[in-house]
Amino acid sequence: MTLNEYIDQTDPQPGVKVVLKEGEYIRRDTVKVNPFSFHTAIDIPAITQRYGIEDSYIWLGNNPQLFTRNPHTGELHGSVFFLPDGIPEPPVLSQFIQFLKADMAFCEQWKKDNPQQGDLQAHNARFRAAHAKFLISVKTTYALTDADIEYWLC
């Protein structure tokens, strides 16, 4: 079902699947919920205009279905709205995942190259310096704590 078909229903049907098209939704901020989970706020202006619903929908990672959050319990519920197939994840999230993979590869290689060395943190300084600018931007964007950064840097 299209967004226009959904809005034009005189007798709304439950359990339908409304696949949004580019231009029918607006991606807002992506936020870190826990160390490896991100939510992106999605607005659907036509729904706001037609029904007065101003709360953003929530896009969980790469799942195409959008969710709503119960304002009293905070519980997530699947909506009838879906993003189109192949929509790219937020660029900052892609960069963040690439950083985590690069850091894991560095740590694994260091452990192989230095089997007798016990303190990886001391030898990881070069890698940290190379990514300092990126870490600061990610830390700010996702409200990471120093403990999060320490965890990801082994």
N, C-alpha and C positions, 0 to 999 in steps of 0.2 A: 504494500500500500504506500502511496506517496503522502507527503505531508499535507498537500492540498486536499486529497481524498479524506484524510483523517480529520482535518478541520471542518470540512463540508458535511460530515456525517450528521444526520438528524437523529439517529438512534445509535450512539457510539457502541461499537463492538469491543468486548474485552478480549485480551490475548492476541491482538493483531500485531503485525510487525511493520513498523514504519521506517523505511530506509531513507535517511536524509541525503540530500544532494549537496554538493559544494555550494556555498552561498546561503544555505538554509540554516546554518548554525555558525556560531562564533566560538572559537577556542579561546579560553581565558588562561589563567595561571595554572601551572603544574606545581604541585606541592608534595613534599615527602611525608608519607604517613608513618612509615617505619623504615628501617635501613634499606629494604629492597622493594618497597611498595610506593607507588606514586599515583596521585589522582589529578586529573585535569578537569577544570570546570568548563562546562559547555553550555552556552546559552542558545535558545531557540526563539528568536524574536517573534515569529508568527504565533507561537504558543503563548508568549507573554502578552502579545497584543490581543489575541482571541479570548484567552481564559484568565488573563491577569496574573498568571503564575510567574513570579519574578525570581524564584530560587533557581540556581544553576543546576543542571544535570551533571552527573559525575561520570567521567570516562576513566575506567580502571585499566591502566597499562595499555595493552593492545586489544583488549576485549571490545568488539564492536558495539555491544549493547551498552546503553547509557543507564545510569542508576539515579535514583532519588534517595535523599536521606531524610528519615523521619526526624522532624525538628525536636521531638520530645525524648526519643530513645537513642537517636543517632544511628539507628539500624539502616542499612542499605537495602533498597528494593529495586529489582529490575523494572525498567520502564518499557514502553512499547517502542521506544526510539532506538535506532541503530545507526552508527556511522557507516558510510559506504566502505566497501572492501578496499584494501590497499592504502588506506589513509596512513601517512607516515607518523611515527611517534614524535613527540616534541623533540626538537633538535638538542636541547640541553640534556634531556634524558638519554638520548643516543650517545652524546659525548660522555656523560657520566658512566654509562655502562661500558663504553670503550676504555675509560680510565680504570675501572675496576678490573677489567680483563687484563689490561697491560700491567697493572700492579700485581695481580696474581701470577702472571707469567714471570715478572721480574723476581718475585719472592721464590717461586719454584726453582728458577735458574740459579739464584743466589745460594739456595740450600744445596743444590747439586754441586756447585763450584766451591762451596765452603763447608764441607761436612763437619769439620772440626770446630768451626766457629759457632758459638752459642748465641751471640747477640746480633740478630738480624737488624734490629732498629739502628744500631750504630753504623752499619754498613749501608743502610737504606737512604742515607742523607743525600746522595747524589740524585737519586730518583725523586725524592721529595722536592729538592730545589728546582728540578726541571718542571715539576707540576705545581709549584707554589701558587702561581697566578690562577691556574685553573681551579685548584682547591679552594682558594678564597672565593671565587665566583660561585662555585657549587655550594660551598658552605653557606654563603649568603642566600642563594636562591632556595635551598632546601632546608634552611634552618638547622644545619648539622651542628652537633656538639663536637668539642675536641675529642671526646671519647669515640664518636663515630669515625673521625678521621684517623685516630690511632688504630682503631680496629681494622680499617681498610688498608692501612699501611703495615699490616702484620704487627 
